[in-house]
C-alpha cells in the first residue's frame, strides 16, 4: 500500500492561493528593482490545472514558479542573484503568513504553516532560471557540499517539455497523463524530488510509451 494518497486540487481552491503568491512576487519585484528586473511564470502543475495534495500527510498543495532575471550583461553572480531575491522574499512573505525561504538545491521554498495543527497548508517552490537561445534552460543551483551557487543546465527530461505536453493533449492522452502523474506522485519517496520534475518525467515517459516523435 502506498504511503501517499494524492488527489487533484480544484481550481476554486488553488486560484486564490496563486493570486496571493502573485501579490508577494509583485512586491519582490519592486524591492529588487534597483538591482535588476525579473519576470515570473507559473509552471508545471498549476499552469496545467494539475495541482495535487496528499490526503495522508500534513503537507498541503504546492506551486512551482520560475523567475527569470533580466541580466544579459551578466553583471551579477548566481549567488548574488539568489541572495537578493531570497532577502526580498524574506521581507515580504511573512506579512502573508509564510515562513522564511528554505534554500534547497534547485529552488527557494516558502511555506504557509498551521502551527496549531502542525501542518503545511501550502507552499511554493521558486527556481531562478535562464532560457537559452537553443531552447535549453539553466537554473541557479545551490551546491551544498561546497556551499556555492552555479548556473547549471536542466536535465534532459525538461528538454522539449512543451512540445511533448502538446503532443499528448492533441492526441487524446490527457486522462492518461492525469492518472500517470498521480501514480508517479504516490510512488515517489524522495522528498528532494519536486513536482516539476515528476511532471516532466511523466510527460516524457508517456510520450515514449505512445510513440511521440518530433
Backbone as a printed PyTorch tensor [residue, N CA C, xyz], in Angstrom:
tensor([[[  0.8450,  -1.2010,   0.0000],
         [  0.0000,   0.0000,   0.0000],
         [  0.8800,   1.2510,   0.0000]],

        [[  0.5070,   2.2170,  -0.8230],
         [  1.2920,   3.4450,  -0.9180],
         [  1.1830,   4.2590,   0.3650]],

        [[  2.2830,   4.9090,   0.7090],
         [  2.2710,   5.7910,   1.8800],
         [  1.6530,   7.1420,   1.5520]],

        [[  1.3260,   7.3590,   0.2680],
         [  0.7270,   8.6180,  -0.1650],
         [ -0.6730,   8.3780,  -0.7310]],

        [[ -1.4680,   9.4260,  -0.7410],
         [ -2.7850,   9.3930,  -1.3850],
         [ -3.0400,  10.7630,  -2.0040]],

        [[ -2.3760,  11.0080,  -3.1320],
         [ -2.5010,  12.3050,  -3.7930],
         [ -3.8210,  12.4140,  -4.5390]],

        [[ -4.4280,  13.5860,  -4.4350],
         [ -5.6510,  13.9200,  -5.1550],
         [ -5.4470,  15.2810,  -5.8230]],

        [[ -6.2560,  15.5490,  -6.8480],
         [ -6.1600,  16.8430,  -7.5190],
         [ -6.9400,  17.9070,  -6.7550]],

        [[ -6.3760,  19.1120,  -6.7260],
         [ -6.9810,  20.2480,  -6.0320],
         [ -7.8710,  21.0130,  -7.0130]],

        [[ -9.1320,  21.2830,  -6.6600],
         [ -9.9880,  22.0770,  -7.5530],
         [ -9.3980,  23.4740,  -7.7740]],

        [[ -9.5600,  23.9900,  -8.9700],
         [ -9.0370,  25.3190,  -9.2750],
         [ -9.6520,  26.3820,  -8.3650]],

        [[-10.8640,  26.1510,  -7.8910],
         [-11.5090,  27.1180,  -6.9960],
         [-10.7340,  27.2850,  -5.6940]],

        [[ -9.9880,  26.2570,  -5.2830],
         [ -9.1490,  26.3500,  -4.0900],
         [ -7.7430,  26.8340,  -4.4180]],

        [[ -7.2400,  26.4390,  -5.5650],
         [ -5.8550,  26.7720,  -5.9180],
         [ -5.7000,  28.2260,  -6.3590]],

        [[ -6.6810,  28.7620,  -7.0760],
         [ -6.5260,  30.0920,  -7.6630],
         [ -6.3580,  31.2020,  -6.6250]],

        [[ -7.1440,  31.2440,  -5.5250],
         [ -6.9250,  32.3070,  -4.5330],
         [ -5.5200,  32.2800,  -3.9340]],

        [[ -4.9670,  31.0890,  -3.7560],
         [ -3.6030,  30.9830,  -3.2260],
         [ -2.6080,  31.5160,  -4.2480]],

        [[ -2.8280,  31.1650,  -5.5140],
         [ -1.9450,  31.6770,  -6.5580],
         [ -2.0140,  33.2030,  -6.6250]],

        [[ -3.1980,  33.7610,  -6.5080],
         [ -3.3390,  35.2180,  -6.5490],
         [ -2.5400,  35.8820,  -5.4270]],

        [[ -2.5220,  35.2510,  -4.2610],
         [ -1.7350,  35.7800,  -3.1440],
         [ -0.2360,  35.6950,  -3.4400]],

        [[  0.1940,  34.5980,  -4.0480],
         [  1.6060,  34.4590,  -4.4160],
         [  2.0090,  35.5140,  -5.4410]],

        [[  1.0990,  35.8340,  -6.3480],
         [  1.3690,  36.8910,  -7.3310],
         [  1.5970,  38.2250,  -6.6240]],

        [[  0.7900,  38.5240,  -5.6180],
         [  0.9830,  39.7580,  -4.8460],
         [  2.3630,  39.7800,  -4.1970]],

        [[  2.7620,  38.6600,  -3.6200],
         [  4.0850,  38.5740,  -2.9930],
         [  5.1810,  38.8420,  -4.0150]],

        [[  5.0930,  38.2000,  -5.1650],
         [  6.1380,  38.3390,  -6.1790],
         [  6.1620,  39.7390,  -6.7790]],

        [[  5.0140,  40.3910,  -6.8850],
         [  4.9980,  41.7830,  -7.3440],
         [  5.7260,  42.6870,  -6.3470]],

        [[  5.5300,  42.4410,  -5.0590],
         [  6.2520,  43.2270,  -4.0560],
         [  7.7530,  42.9530,  -4.1200]],

        [[  8.1080,  41.7110,  -4.3580],
         [  9.5290,  41.3660,  -4.5020],
         [ 10.1260,  42.0810,  -5.7090]],

        [[  9.3910,  42.1220,  -6.8110],
         [  9.8660,  42.8550,  -7.9890],
         [ 10.1790,  44.3030,  -7.6470]],

        [[  9.3070,  44.9270,  -6.8900],
         [  9.5260,  46.3260,  -6.5120],
         [ 10.7510,  46.4890,  -5.6210]],

        [[ 10.9800,  45.5390,  -4.7270],
         [ 12.1120,  45.6430,  -3.8060],
         [ 13.4610,  45.4990,  -4.5060]],

        [[ 13.5260,  44.6760,  -5.5360],
         [ 14.8230,  44.4140,  -6.1900],
         [ 15.0400,  45.2760,  -7.4240]],

        [[ 14.0950,  46.1490,  -7.7280],
         [ 14.1320,  46.8790,  -8.9970],
         [ 15.4070,  47.6990,  -9.1830]],

        [[ 15.9950,  48.2020,  -8.1020],
         [ 17.2220,  48.9880,  -8.2350],
         [ 18.4180,  48.1200,  -8.6160]],

        [[ 18.3190,  46.8230,  -8.3710],
         [ 19.4020,  45.9050,  -8.7430],
         [ 19.1760,  45.3390, -10.1450]],

        [[ 17.9930,  44.7840, -10.3600],
         [ 17.6360,  44.2140, -11.6590],
         [ 16.1220,  44.0130, -11.6900]],

        [[ 15.5950,  43.7490, -12.8630],
         [ 14.1810,  43.4090, -13.0020],
         [ 14.0680,  41.9130, -13.3000]],

        [[ 12.8840,  41.3770, -13.1150],
         [ 12.6560,  39.9740, -13.4710],
         [ 11.1870,  39.7790, -13.7990]],

        [[ 10.9070,  38.7150, -14.5170],
         [  9.5180,  38.3060, -14.7070],
         [  9.3690,  36.8810, -14.1840]],

        [[  8.1510,  36.5130, -13.8580],
         [  7.9130,  35.1890, -13.2880],
         [  6.7460,  34.5180, -13.9870]],

        [[  6.7750,  33.2090, -14.0100],
         [  5.7100,  32.4370, -14.6410],
         [  5.4020,  31.2000, -13.7990]],

        [[  4.1130,  30.8630, -13.6740],
         [  3.7780,  29.5790, -13.0510],
         [  4.1190,  28.4690, -14.0280]],

        [[  4.6360,  27.3960, -13.5210],
         [  4.9580,  26.2760, -14.4080],
         [  4.3700,  25.0020, -13.8140]],

        [[  4.5380,  23.9320, -14.5660],
         [  4.1640,  22.6330, -14.0250],
         [  2.6820,  22.4990, -13.7600]],

        [[  2.3600,  22.0650, -12.5520],
         [  1.0050,  21.6070, -12.2590],
         [ -0.0420,  22.7150, -12.2570]],

        [[  0.2520,  23.8830, -11.6770],
         [ -0.7750,  24.9280, -11.6180],
         [ -1.1210,  25.4340, -13.0130]],

        [[ -0.1150,  25.6470, -13.8190],
         [ -0.3370,  26.1600, -15.1700],
         [ -1.2560,  25.2350, -15.9580]],

        [[ -1.2430,  23.9560, -15.6010],
         [ -2.0000,  22.9580, -16.3540],
         [ -3.1550,  22.3570, -15.5510]],

        [[ -3.5480,  23.0610, -14.4660],
         [ -4.6670,  22.6200, -13.6280],
         [ -4.4550,  21.1960, -13.1240]],

        [[ -3.2410,  20.9290, -12.5900],
         [ -2.9060,  19.6060, -12.0740],
         [ -2.2720,  19.7080, -10.6870]],

        [[ -2.6920,  20.6900,  -9.8970],
         [ -2.1790,  20.8270,  -8.5340],
         [ -2.7000,  19.6650,  -7.6900]],

        [[ -1.8220,  19.1010,  -6.8690],
         [ -2.1940,  17.9440,  -6.0610],
         [ -1.9400,  18.1910,  -4.5740]],

        [[ -2.5650,  17.3750,  -3.7520],
         [ -2.2430,  17.3480,  -2.3190],
         [ -2.3650,  15.9150,  -1.8220]],

        [[ -1.6230,  15.6070,  -0.7620],
         [ -1.5660,  14.2540,  -0.2220],
         [ -2.4820,  14.1500,   0.9950]],

        [[ -3.5430,  13.3780,   0.8750],
         [ -4.5190,  13.2590,   1.9530],
         [ -3.9710,  12.4980,   3.1600]],

        [[ -2.8600,  11.7840,   2.9790],
         [ -2.2830,  11.0130,   4.0790],
         [ -1.2100,  11.7770,   4.8510]],

        [[ -0.8810,  12.9660,   4.4080],
         [  0.2190,  13.6830,   5.0500],
         [ -0.2690,  15.0050,   5.6330]],

        [[  0.6390,  15.6900,   6.2910],
         [  0.3400,  17.0170,   6.8400],
         [  0.9020,  18.1110,   5.9440]],

        [[  1.1730,  17.7490,   4.6850],
         [  1.7360,  18.6980,   3.7220],
         [  0.6760,  19.0360,   2.6890]],

        [[  0.3370,  20.3030,   2.5710],
         [ -0.6840,  20.7360,   1.6290],
         [ -0.1650,  20.7990,   0.2030]],

        [[ -0.9160,  21.4620,  -0.6600],
         [ -0.5260,  21.5220,  -2.0670],
         [  0.5510,  22.5710,  -2.2990]],

        [[  1.2500,  22.4060,  -3.4260],
         [  2.3770,  23.2940,  -3.7020],
         [  2.2980,  23.8590,  -5.1080]],

        [[  3.0430,  24.9370,  -5.3140],
         [  3.1200,  25.6200,  -6.6030],
         [  4.5790,  25.6700,  -7.0460]],

        [[  4.7690,  25.7700,  -8.3510],
         [  6.1070,  25.9210,  -8.9180],
         [  6.1480,  27.1920,  -9.7500]],

        [[  7.1800,  27.9940,  -9.5220],
         [  7.3350,  29.2700, -10.2200],
         [  8.7640,  29.3770, -10.7470]],

        [[  8.8860,  29.8740, -11.9620],
         [ 10.1970,  30.2390, -12.4980],
         [ 10.3500,  31.7520, -12.4810]],

        [[ 11.4800,  32.2130, -11.9720],
         [ 11.8540,  33.6250, -12.0490],
         [ 12.9930,  33.7470, -13.0460]],

        [[ 12.8260,  34.6190, -14.0390],
         [ 13.9070,  34.8720, -14.9980],
         [ 14.3650,  36.3170, -14.8500]],

        [[ 15.6150,  36.4720, -14.4550],
         [ 16.1980,  37.7860, -14.2040],
         [ 16.7010,  38.3890, -15.5060]],

        [[ 16.4640,  39.6840, -15.6830],
         [ 16.9800,  40.3930, -16.8560],
         [ 18.4020,  40.8710, -16.5530]],

        [[ 19.3700,  40.0260, -16.8850],
         [ 20.7780,  40.3210, -16.6100],
         [ 21.6270,  39.8300, -17.7730]],

        [[ 21.3160,  40.3200, -18.9780],
         [ 22.0190,  39.8590, -20.1720],
         [ 23.5030,  40.1870, -20.1450]],

        [[ 23.8680,  41.2490, -19.4260],
         [ 25.2830,  41.6200, -19.3340],
         [ 26.0210,  40.7860, -18.2920]],

        [[ 25.2890,  39.9290, -17.5860],
         [ 25.8620,  39.0720, -16.5350],
         [ 26.6130,  39.9020, -15.5020]],

        [[ 25.9520,  40.9590, -15.0490],
         [ 26.5560,  41.8440, -14.0480],
         [ 26.5300,  41.2300, -12.6540]],

        [[ 25.6880,  40.2180, -12.4540],
         [ 25.5450,  39.6180, -11.1290],
         [ 25.9460,  38.1470, -11.1600]],

        [[ 26.6630,  37.7280, -10.1440],
         [ 26.9910,  36.3160,  -9.9780],
         [ 25.7350,  35.5520,  -9.5440]],

        [[ 25.6860,  34.2440,  -9.7810],
         [ 24.4940,  33.4860,  -9.3750],
         [ 24.2000,  33.5740,  -7.8840]],

        [[ 25.2450,  33.5980,  -7.0510],
         [ 24.9940,  33.7040,  -5.6090],
         [ 24.4040,  35.0630,  -5.2480]],

        [[ 24.8050,  36.1190,  -5.9830],
         [ 24.2580,  37.4510,  -5.7200],
         [ 22.7850,  37.5120,  -6.1030]],

        [[ 22.4480,  36.9430,  -7.2630],
         [ 21.0530,  36.9440,  -7.7080],
         [ 20.1770,  36.2110,  -6.7010]],

        [[ 20.6280,  35.0370,  -6.3120],
         [ 19.8260,  34.2270,  -5.3780],
         [ 19.6900,  34.9430,  -4.0310]],

        [[ 20.7660,  35.5510,  -3.5620],
         [ 20.7200,  36.2430,  -2.2660],
         [ 19.7720,  37.4350,  -2.3140]],

        [[ 19.8460,  38.2320,  -3.3790],
         [ 18.9920,  39.4170,  -3.5000],
         [ 17.5160,  39.0180,  -3.5190]],

        [[ 17.1950,  37.9990,  -4.3040],
         [ 15.8050,  37.5520,  -4.3860],
         [ 15.3650,  36.9080,  -3.0780]],

        [[ 16.2210,  36.0970,  -2.4810],
         [ 15.8700,  35.4520,  -1.2090],
         [ 15.6040,  36.4850,  -0.1170]],

        [[ 16.4720,  37.4800,  -0.0250],
         [ 16.2920,  38.5110,   1.0060],
         [ 14.9990,  39.2940,   0.7990]],

        [[ 14.6760,  39.5820,  -0.4650],
         [ 13.4400,  40.3190,  -0.7540],
         [ 12.2100,  39.4820,  -0.4000]],

        [[ 12.2430,  38.2000,  -0.7490],
         [ 11.1210,  37.3230,  -0.3900],
         [ 10.9580,  37.2600,   1.1200]],

        [[ 12.0810,  37.1910,   1.8300],
         [ 12.0210,  37.1120,   3.2960],
         [ 11.4580,  38.3860,   3.9250]],

        [[ 11.5640,  39.4900,   3.2330],
         [ 10.9740,  40.7320,   3.7280],
         [  9.4650,  40.7680,   3.5080]],

        [[  9.0090,  40.0980,   2.4620],
         [  7.5990,  40.1940,   2.0670],
         [  6.7530,  39.0310,   2.5870]],

        [[  7.2330,  37.8110,   2.3910],
         [  6.4100,  36.6190,   2.6310],
         [  5.8180,  36.5260,   4.0380]],

        [[  6.5740,  36.8800,   5.1010],
         [  5.9890,  36.7630,   6.4450],
         [  4.7370,  37.6140,   6.6570]],

        [[  4.6090,  38.7130,   5.9100],
         [  3.4110,  39.5540,   6.0320],
         [  2.1620,  38.8470,   5.4980]],

        [[  2.3780,  37.7780,   4.7260],
         [  1.2670,  36.9990,   4.1780],
         [  1.1100,  35.6630,   4.8970]],

        [[  1.8190,  35.4950,   5.9980],
         [  1.6860,  34.2690,   6.7800],
         [  2.6360,  33.1570,   6.4100]],

        [[  3.5950,  33.4490,   5.5260],
         [  4.5840,  32.4430,   5.1440],
         [  5.8300,  32.5600,   6.0190]],

        [[  6.5700,  31.4470,   6.1230],
         [  7.8490,  31.4760,   6.8090],
         [  8.9370,  32.0030,   5.8900]],

        [[ 10.1540,  32.0710,   6.4110],
         [ 11.2920,  32.4950,   5.6090],
         [ 11.6510,  31.4150,   4.5870]],

        [[ 12.3880,  31.8320,   3.5490],
         [ 12.7850,  30.9140,   2.4830],
         [ 13.6250,  29.7590,   3.0150]],

        [[ 13.3600,  28.5870,   2.4910],
         [ 14.2600,  27.4500,   2.6530],
         [ 15.0780,  27.3430,   1.3720]],

        [[ 16.3890,  27.2660,   1.5130],
         [ 17.2990,  27.2920,   0.3670],
         [ 17.7250,  25.8690,   0.0340]],

        [[ 17.0750,  25.2470,  -0.9460],
         [ 17.4320,  23.8830,  -1.3250],
         [ 18.2550,  23.8990,  -2.6040]],

        [[ 18.5310,  22.7330,  -3.1380],
         [ 19.4640,  22.6260,  -4.2580],
         [ 19.0340,  23.4520,  -5.4640]],

        [[ 17.7820,  23.3050,  -5.8810],
         [ 17.3640,  23.9390,  -7.1300],
         [ 16.3330,  25.0420,  -6.9540]],

        [[ 15.7610,  25.1750,  -5.7570],
         [ 14.6860,  26.1530,  -5.5630],
         [ 14.7780,  26.8320,  -4.2030]],

        [[ 14.0910,  27.9740,  -4.1280],
         [ 13.7680,  28.6040,  -2.8530],
         [ 12.3250,  28.2320,  -2.5350]],

        [[ 12.0670,  27.8110,  -1.3120],
         [ 10.7270,  27.3640,  -0.9380],
         [ 10.1780,  28.2110,   0.1980]],

        [[  8.9380,  28.6810,   0.0190],
         [  8.2330,  29.3250,   1.1290],
         [  7.0170,  28.4790,   1.4740]],

        [[  6.7080,  28.4180,   2.7760],
         [  5.6120,  27.5830,   3.2480],
         [  4.6980,  28.3770,   4.1720]],

        [[  3.4070,  28.1650,   4.0100],
         [  2.4370,  28.6940,   4.9690],
         [  2.0430,  27.5360,   5.8820]],

        [[  2.3040,  27.7110,   7.1780],
         [  2.1600,  26.6130,   8.1290],
         [  1.0670,  26.9210,   9.1460]],

        [[  0.2610,  25.9110,   9.4390],
         [ -0.6780,  25.9720,  10.5540],
         [  0.0340,  25.3670,  11.7580]],

        [[  0.5900,  26.2130,  12.6090],
         [  1.3770,  25.7160,  13.7320],
         [  0.5250,  24.9580,  14.7460]],

        [[ -0.7300,  25.3360,  14.8820],
         [ -1.6090,  24.6720,  15.8440],
         [ -1.8320,  23.2140,  15.4550]],

        [[ -1.9940,  22.9780,  14.1460],
         [ -2.2190,  21.6160,  13.6580],
         [ -0.9380,  20.9560,  13.1620]],

        [[  0.1820,  21.6800,  13.2230],
         [  1.4830,  21.1580,  12.7680],
         [  1.4050,  20.6260,  11.3420]],

        [[  0.8840,  21.4480,  10.4500],
         [  0.8130,  21.0200,   9.0570],
         [  1.0930,  22.1860,   8.1260]],

        [[  1.6060,  21.8500,   6.9460],
         [  1.8530,  22.8390,   5.9030],
         [  0.5650,  23.0150,   5.1020]],

        [[  0.0540,  24.2290,   5.0610],
         [ -1.1870,  24.4870,   4.3260],
         [ -0.9120,  24.4560,   2.8260]],

        [[  0.0880,  25.1850,   2.3920],
         [  0.5670,  25.1340,   1.0190],
         [  1.9540,  25.7530,   0.9600]],

        [[  2.6240,  25.5460,  -0.1650],
         [  3.9930,  26.0300,  -0.3170],
         [  4.2410,  26.4160,  -1.7650]],

        [[  5.3730,  27.0560,  -1.9930],
         [  5.7380,  27.4720,  -3.3510],
         [  7.2340,  27.2730,  -3.5450]],

        [[  7.6000,  26.5390,  -4.5950],
         [  8.9950,  26.3340,  -4.9750],
         [  9.3510,  27.3100,  -6.0880]],

        [[ 10.3870,  28.1080,  -5.8530],
         [ 10.7620,  29.1720,  -6.7800],
         [ 12.1510,  28.8980,  -7.3320]],

        [[ 12.2350,  28.6700,  -8.6320],
         [ 13.5220,  28.4600,  -9.2930],
         [ 13.9120,  29.7280, -10.0420]],

        [[ 15.2020,  30.0380, -10.0310],
         [ 15.7260,  31.1740, -10.7900],
         [ 16.3730,  30.6010, -12.0370]],

        [[ 15.8620,  30.9800, -13.2080],
         [ 16.2400,  30.3010, -14.4440],
         [ 16.7080,  31.2930, -15.5070]],

        [[ 17.3140,  30.7170, -16.5440],
         [ 17.6890,  31.4780, -17.7350],
         [ 17.3370,  30.6270, -18.9430]],

        [[ 16.5470,  31.1920, -19.8540],
         [ 16.1490,  30.4810, -21.0610],
         [ 17.1860,  30.7240, -22.1520]],

        [[ 17.8790,  29.6790, -22.5500],
         [ 18.9500,  29.8040, -23.5420],
         [ 18.3700,  29.9040, -24.9520]],

        [[ 19.1530,  30.4540, -25.8530],
         [ 18.6900,  30.6500, -27.2290],
         [ 18.4900,  29.3250, -27.9620]],

        [[ 19.1300,  28.2520, -27.4780],
         [ 18.9860,  26.9500, -28.1320],
         [ 17.8130,  26.1430, -27.5880]],

        [[ 16.9930,  26.7790, -26.7270],
         [ 15.8170,  26.1040, -26.2000],
         [ 16.0310,  25.3980, -24.8790]],

        [[ 17.2800,  25.2870, -24.4560],
         [ 17.5410,  24.6670, -23.1580],
         [ 17.3680,  25.6880, -22.0340]],

        [[ 17.3380,  25.1890, -20.8210],
         [ 17.1400,  26.0600, -19.6620],
         [ 18.2370,  25.8210, -18.6310]],

        [[ 18.7450,  26.9180, -18.0750],
         [ 19.6710,  26.8440, -16.9550],
         [ 18.9590,  27.3170, -15.6870]],

        [[ 19.4580,  26.8650, -14.5590],
         [ 18.9130,  27.3110, -13.2770],
         [ 20.0560,  27.5140, -12.2970]],

        [[ 19.8160,  28.3380, -11.2820],
         [ 20.8350,  28.5410, -10.2540],
         [ 20.7490,  27.3890,  -9.2620]],

        [[ 21.8570,  26.6810,  -9.1440],
         [ 21.9410,  25.5040,  -8.2780],
         [ 22.7650,  25.8250,  -7.0370]],

        [[ 22.2410,  25.4480,  -5.8800],
         [ 22.9670,  25.5780,  -4.6190],
         [ 23.6910,  24.2640,  -4.3530]],

        [[ 25.0200,  24.3190,  -4.4420],
         [ 25.8360,  23.1380,  -4.1960],
         [ 26.1850,  23.0980,  -2.7070]],

        [[ 25.4350,  22.3040,  -1.9610],
         [ 25.5330,  22.3530,  -0.5040],
         [ 26.8920,  21.9000,   0.0130]],

        [[ 27.4890,  20.9010,  -0.6380],
         [ 28.7710,  20.3880,  -0.1430],
         [ 29.8770,  21.4260,  -0.2150]],

        [[ 29.8670,  22.2160,  -1.2960],
         [ 30.8990,  23.2470,  -1.4640],
         [ 30.3970,  24.6330,  -1.0770]],

        [[ 29.1000,  24.7160,  -0.7290],
         [ 28.4800,  25.9710,  -0.2960],
         [ 28.6650,  27.0880,  -1.3240]],

        [[ 28.3960,  26.7510,  -2.6030],
         [ 28.4580,  27.7840,  -3.6300],
         [ 27.2800,  27.6300,  -4.5990]],

        [[ 27.1050,  28.6390,  -5.4500],
         [ 25.9840,  28.6860,  -6.3840],
         [ 26.5180,  28.7520,  -7.8090]],

        [[ 25.9290,  27.9630,  -8.6970],
         [ 26.3710,  27.9270, -10.0900],
         [ 25.1600,  27.8480, -11.0110]],

        [[ 25.3670,  28.2890, -12.2600],
         [ 24.3580,  28.0740, -13.2920],
         [ 24.5390,  26.6650, -13.8430]],

        [[ 23.4710,  25.8870, -13.8880],
         [ 23.5220,  24.5160, -14.3940],
         [ 22.3810,  24.2990, -15.3810]],

        [[ 22.6110,  23.4020, -16.3600],
         [ 21.5480,  23.0570, -17.2980],
         [ 20.5620,  22.0900, -16.6490]],

        [[ 19.2940,  22.2620, -16.9860],
         [ 18.2830,  21.3070, -16.5540],
         [ 18.5890,  19.9420, -17.1690]],

        [[ 18.0950,  18.8870, -16.5050],
         [ 18.2440,  17.5480, -17.0500],
         [ 17.4890,  17.3990, -18.3590]],

        [[ 17.8500,  16.3870, -19.1240],
         [ 17.2580,  16.2100, -20.4470],
         [ 15.7530,  15.9710, -20.3880]],

        [[ 15.2580,  15.5450, -19.2280],
         [ 13.8190,  15.3250, -19.1100],
         [ 13.0070,  16.5870, -19.3020]],

        [[ 13.6470,  17.7610, -19.1140],
         [ 12.9470,  19.0320, -19.2820],
         [ 13.0030,  19.5380, -20.7260]],

        [[ 13.9380,  19.0080, -21.5210],
         [ 14.0660,  19.4590, -22.9060],
         [ 12.8180,  19.0730, -23.6940]],

        [[ 12.2720,  20.0260, -24.4350],
         [ 11.1140,  19.7340, -25.2670],
         [  9.8420,  19.4480, -24.4980]],

        [[  9.7840,  19.9020, -23.2380],
         [  8.6100,  19.5880, -22.4060],
         [  7.3230,  20.1070, -23.0360]],

        [[  7.3130,  21.3600, -23.4740],
         [  6.0800,  21.9500, -24.0180],
         [  5.6070,  21.2040, -25.2550]],

        [[  6.5580,  20.8260, -26.1270],
         [  6.1890,  20.0920, -27.3380],
         [  5.5970,  18.7280, -26.9870]],

        [[  6.2230,  18.0540, -26.0280],
         [  5.7020,  16.7440, -25.6190],
         [  4.3130,  16.8760, -24.9810]],

        [[  4.1760,  17.8920, -24.1280],
         [  2.8690,  18.1210, -23.4990],
         [  1.7930,  18.3220, -24.5670]],

        [[  2.0510,  19.2110, -25.5110],
         [  1.0760,  19.4970, -26.5630],
         [  0.7440,  18.2370, -27.3550]],

        [[  1.7640,  17.4240, -27.6250],
         [  1.5460,  16.1990, -28.3990],
         [  0.6040,  15.2580, -27.6530]],

        [[  0.8270,  15.0860, -26.3500],
         [ -0.0470,  14.2160, -25.5630],
         [ -1.4870,  14.7150, -25.5720]],

        [[ -1.6620,  16.0190, -25.3640],
         [ -3.0200,  16.5730, -25.3050],
         [ -3.7130,  16.4510, -26.6540]],

        [[ -3.0080,  16.8120, -27.7250],
         [ -3.6110,  16.7910, -29.0570],
         [ -3.9180,  15.3710, -29.5320]],

        [[ -3.2520,  14.3920, -28.9320],
         [ -3.5020,  13.0020, -29.3230],
         [ -4.3870,  12.2580, -28.3200]],

        [[ -5.0830,  13.0250, -27.4750],
         [ -6.1050,  12.4440, -26.6170],
         [ -5.6130,  11.7110, -25.3880]],

        [[ -4.4360,  12.0960, -24.8760],
         [ -3.8640,  11.3730, -23.7390],
         [ -3.9020,  12.1660, -22.4380]],

        [[ -4.7760,  13.1680, -22.3330],
         [ -4.8270,  13.9600, -21.1040],
         [ -5.2250,  13.0960, -19.9010]],

        [[ -6.2260,  12.2400, -20.0700],
         [ -6.6470,  11.3850, -18.9550],
         [ -5.5420,  10.4160, -18.5570]],

        [[ -4.8180,   9.9020, -19.5540],
         [ -3.6830,   9.0220, -19.2520],
         [ -2.6480,   9.7610, -18.4160]],

        [[ -2.4070,  11.0130, -18.7710],
         [ -1.4190,  11.8060, -18.0490],
         [ -1.8780,  12.0990, -16.6250]],

        [[ -3.1470,  12.4540, -16.4600],
         [ -3.6740,  12.7160, -15.1180],
         [ -3.5060,  11.4960, -14.2150]],

        [[ -3.8100,  10.3360, -14.7480],
         [ -3.7000,   9.0970, -13.9690],
         [ -2.2390,   8.7430, -13.6920]],

        [[ -1.3910,   8.9060, -14.7030],
         [  0.0220,   8.5180, -14.5670],
         [  0.7600,   9.4410, -13.6040]],

        [[  0.4740,  10.7280, -13.6770],
         [  1.1370,  11.7020, -12.8010],
         [  0.7790,  11.4510, -11.3370]],

        [[ -0.4940,  11.1710, -11.0570],
         [ -0.8970,  10.8610,  -9.6840],
         [ -0.1760,   9.6070,  -9.1920]],

        [[ -0.0750,   8.5970, -10.0450],
         [  0.6440,   7.3780,  -9.6610],
         [  2.1060,   7.6960,  -9.3740]],

        [[  2.6790,   8.5400, -10.2150],
         [  4.0770,   8.9330, -10.0340],
         [  4.2600,   9.6420,  -8.6870]],

        [[  3.3390,  10.5020,  -8.3540],
         [  3.4050,  11.2070,  -7.0720],
         [  3.2580,  10.2260,  -5.9060]],

        [[  2.3150,   9.2930,  -6.0250],
         [  2.0810,   8.3430,  -4.9400],
         [  3.2520,   7.3870,  -4.7400]],

        [[  3.9670,   7.0760,  -5.8210],
         [  5.0870,   6.1370,  -5.7320],
         [  6.3920,   6.8090,  -5.3190]],

        [[  6.4280,   8.1330,  -5.3450],
         [  7.6760,   8.8460,  -5.0560],
         [  7.9400,   8.9190,  -3.5500]],

        [[  9.1340,   8.4960,  -3.1540],
         [  9.5300,   8.5670,  -1.7470],
         [ 10.7620,   9.4390,  -1.5400]],

        [[ 11.1100,  10.2150,  -2.5640],
         [ 12.2610,  11.1110,  -2.4750],
         [ 11.7630,  12.5230,  -2.1810]],

        [[ 11.9390,  13.0190,  -0.9580],
         [ 11.4240,  14.3570,  -0.6180],
         [ 12.1180,  15.4770,  -1.3740]],

        [[ 13.2820,  15.1800,  -1.9740],
         [ 14.0150,  16.1990,  -2.7240],
         [ 13.5950,  16.2710,  -4.1870]],

        [[ 12.7150,  15.3680,  -4.6130],
         [ 12.2300,  15.4030,  -5.9940],
         [ 10.9420,  16.2130,  -6.0210]],

        [[ 10.9830,  17.3600,  -6.6690],
         [  9.8570,  18.2910,  -6.6510],
         [  8.8340,  17.9580,  -7.7390]],

        [[  7.6580,  18.5530,  -7.5990],
         [  6.5510,  18.2700,  -8.5190],
         [  6.9290,  18.5370,  -9.9660]],

        [[  7.6870,  19.6160, -10.1990],
         [  8.0470,  19.9550, -11.5830],
         [  8.8270,  18.8200, -12.2380]],

        [[  9.6980,  18.1590, -11.4710],
         [ 10.4800,  17.0480, -12.0120],
         [  9.6000,  15.8330, -12.2770]],

        [[  8.6870,  15.5480, -11.3640],
         [  7.7950,  14.4050, -11.5400],
         [  6.8720,  14.5920, -12.7350]],

        [[  6.4070,  15.8210, -12.9560],
         [  5.5490,  16.0810, -14.1100],
         [  6.3390,  15.9420, -15.4020]],

        [[  7.5700,  16.4730, -15.4270],
         [  8.4090,  16.3500, -16.6240],
         [  8.6890,  14.8820, -16.9370]],

        [[  8.9690,  14.0950, -15.9100],
         [  9.2010,  12.6640, -16.1070],
         [  7.9490,  11.9800, -16.6340]],

        [[  6.8020,  12.3290, -16.0830],
         [  5.5440,  11.7130, -16.5090],
         [  5.2770,  11.9790, -17.9810]],

        [[  5.4710,  13.2260, -18.3890],
         [  5.2290,  13.6020, -19.7840],
         [  6.1800,  12.8570, -20.7120]],

        [[  7.4530,  12.8110, -20.3720],
         [  8.4400,  12.1350, -21.2210],
         [  8.1570,  10.6410, -21.3210]],

        [[  7.8620,  10.0080, -20.1890],
         [  7.6420,   8.5640, -20.1930],
         [  6.3830,   8.1830, -20.9590]],

        [[  5.3310,   8.9890, -20.8560],
         [  4.1200,   8.6960, -21.6210],
         [  4.3370,   8.9310, -23.1100]],

        [[  5.1090,   9.9550, -23.4490],
         [  5.4250,  10.1810, -24.8620],
         [  6.1900,   8.9950, -25.4360]],

        [[  7.1420,   8.4790, -24.6680],
         [  7.8840,   7.2960, -25.1170],
         [  6.9370,   6.1080, -25.2960]],

        [[  5.9860,   5.9650, -24.3920],
         [  5.0490,   4.8410, -24.4500],
         [  4.1320,   4.9280, -25.6630]],

        [[  3.6560,   6.1310, -25.9770],
         [  2.6630,   6.2880, -27.0360],
         [  3.2660,   6.6460, -28.3950]],

        [[  4.5800,   6.6390, -28.5030],
         [  5.2090,   6.8000, -29.8140],
         [  5.4080,   8.2180, -30.2720]],

        [[  5.7110,   9.1100, -29.3330],
         [  5.9650,  10.5140, -29.6960],
         [  7.1520,  10.6210, -30.6290]],

        [[  7.0350,  11.4920, -31.6120],
         [  8.1630,  11.8130, -32.4800],
         [  8.0970,  13.2910, -32.8060]],

        [[  9.2600,  13.8980, -33.0060],
         [  9.3170,  15.3330, -33.2760],
         [  9.2490,  15.5710, -34.7680]]])
